[in-house]
Amino acid sequence: MNVTLPLVVVLGIAAWLIVKFFRPKPWAVIALLLFGFYLAHTFMAPAIDSGTRTGVRIVNNHH
């Protein structure tokens, strides 16, 4: 049986688990979110997107 989930759902679950179990400070969570938004508007965004897609493709082909 295969289950297909969008990457954003997997990342959302991972983020929820991190916040629940590690209890980071609110300012750290906000700083990381802002960093992610700012990083998305830089020249590195296409490289991160390409790397993520390649990684997902590799994982999916091995299972």
Secondary structure, 3 states (H helix, E strand, C coil): CCCCCCHHHHHHHHHHHHHHHHCCCHHHHHHHHHHHHHHCCCCCHHHHHHHHHHHHHHHHHHC
